[in-house]
Amino acid sequence: MRKVVIKSSQFSAPREIHGYLKEQLNFPDYYGENLSALYDCLTDLSQEVLLVLEKNQADSGNILCYLEKLWEVFQDAALENPLVHIEKR
């Protein structure tokens, strides 16, 4: 199983998170780098993956709000695709 850890302290903008996920999960070139496209790609995965979201206590503002939305997408995708596993720290 592939493990992808998203440490909130490593990212300052949503596009950075999407670029990281695209690289780590080998998403196609046409990946739209938004939450809707993320859901589509996660539900299409054919290999097991563990997505770990590590939030930092210092997270605030826009990135904190985006991380909550990202977590919701992870949850929805995990419900749809049994190969997607999630963990929040």
Contacts in CASP RR format, 6 or more apart in sequence:
PFRMAT RR
TARGET T0000
AUTHOR 0000-0000-0000
METHOD contacts of the structure
MODEL  1
MRKVVIKSSQFSAPREIHGYLKEQLNFPDYYGENLSALYDCLTDLSQEVL
LVLEKNQADSGNILCYLEKLWEVFQDAALENPLVHIEKR
1 47 0 8 1.000
1 48 0 8 1.000
1 49 0 8 1.000
1 50 0 8 1.000
1 85 0 8 1.000
2 24 0 8 1.000
2 25 0 8 1.000
2 47 0 8 1.000
2 48 0 8 1.000
2 49 0 8 1.000
2 50 0 8 1.000
3 49 0 8 1.000
3 50 0 8 1.000
3 52 0 8 1.000
4 21 0 8 1.000
4 24 0 8 1.000
4 25 0 8 1.000
4 49 0 8 1.000
4 50 0 8 1.000
4 51 0 8 1.000
4 52 0 8 1.000
5 52 0 8 1.000
5 54 0 8 1.000
6 17 0 8 1.000
6 20 0 8 1.000
6 21 0 8 1.000
6 51 0 8 1.000
6 52 0 8 1.000
6 53 0 8 1.000
6 54 0 8 1.000
6 70 0 8 1.000
7 54 0 8 1.000
7 56 0 8 1.000
8 53 0 8 1.000
8 54 0 8 1.000
8 55 0 8 1.000
8 56 0 8 1.000
8 59 0 8 1.000
8 63 0 8 1.000
8 64 0 8 1.000
8 67 0 8 1.000
9 54 0 8 1.000
9 56 0 8 1.000
9 58 0 8 1.000
9 59 0 8 1.000
10 16 0 8 1.000
10 20 0 8 1.000
11 17 0 8 1.000
11 20 0 8 1.000
11 63 0 8 1.000
12 63 0 8 1.000
13 63 0 8 1.000
14 63 0 8 1.000
14 66 0 8 1.000
15 33 0 8 1.000
17 66 0 8 1.000
17 70 0 8 1.000
18 31 0 8 1.000
18 32 0 8 1.000
18 33 0 8 1.000
18 34 0 8 1.000
18 38 0 8 1.000
19 33 0 8 1.000
21 27 0 8 1.000
21 38 0 8 1.000
22 31 0 8 1.000
22 33 0 8 1.000
25 41 0 8 1.000
25 42 0 8 1.000
25 45 0 8 1.000
25 49 0 8 1.000
27 41 0 8 1.000
28 41 0 8 1.000
31 37 0 8 1.000
31 41 0 8 1.000
35 69 0 8 1.000
35 70 0 8 1.000
35 73 0 8 1.000
38 70 0 8 1.000
38 73 0 8 1.000
38 77 0 8 1.000
39 73 0 8 1.000
39 76 0 8 1.000
39 77 0 8 1.000
42 51 0 8 1.000
42 73 0 8 1.000
42 74 0 8 1.000
42 77 0 8 1.000
42 81 0 8 1.000
42 84 0 8 1.000
43 77 0 8 1.000
43 80 0 8 1.000
43 81 0 8 1.000
43 84 0 8 1.000
44 81 0 8 1.000
45 81 0 8 1.000
45 83 0 8 1.000
45 84 0 8 1.000
46 83 0 8 1.000
47 83 0 8 1.000
48 83 0 8 1.000
48 84 0 8 1.000
48 85 0 8 1.000
49 83 0 8 1.000
49 84 0 8 1.000
49 85 0 8 1.000
50 85 0 8 1.000
50 86 0 8 1.000
50 87 0 8 1.000
51 74 0 8 1.000
51 84 0 8 1.000
51 85 0 8 1.000
51 86 0 8 1.000
51 87 0 8 1.000
52 86 0 8 1.000
52 87 0 8 1.000
52 88 0 8 1.000
52 89 0 8 1.000
53 67 0 8 1.000
53 70 0 8 1.000
53 71 0 8 1.000
53 74 0 8 1.000
53 86 0 8 1.000
53 87 0 8 1.000
53 88 0 8 1.000
53 89 0 8 1.000
54 89 0 8 1.000
55 64 0 8 1.000
55 67 0 8 1.000
55 88 0 8 1.000
55 89 0 8 1.000
59 67 0 8 1.000
71 86 0 8 1.000
71 88 0 8 1.000
74 84 0 8 1.000
74 86 0 8 1.000
75 86 0 8 1.000
77 84 0 8 1.000
78 84 0 8 1.000
78 85 0 8 1.000
78 86 0 8 1.000
END
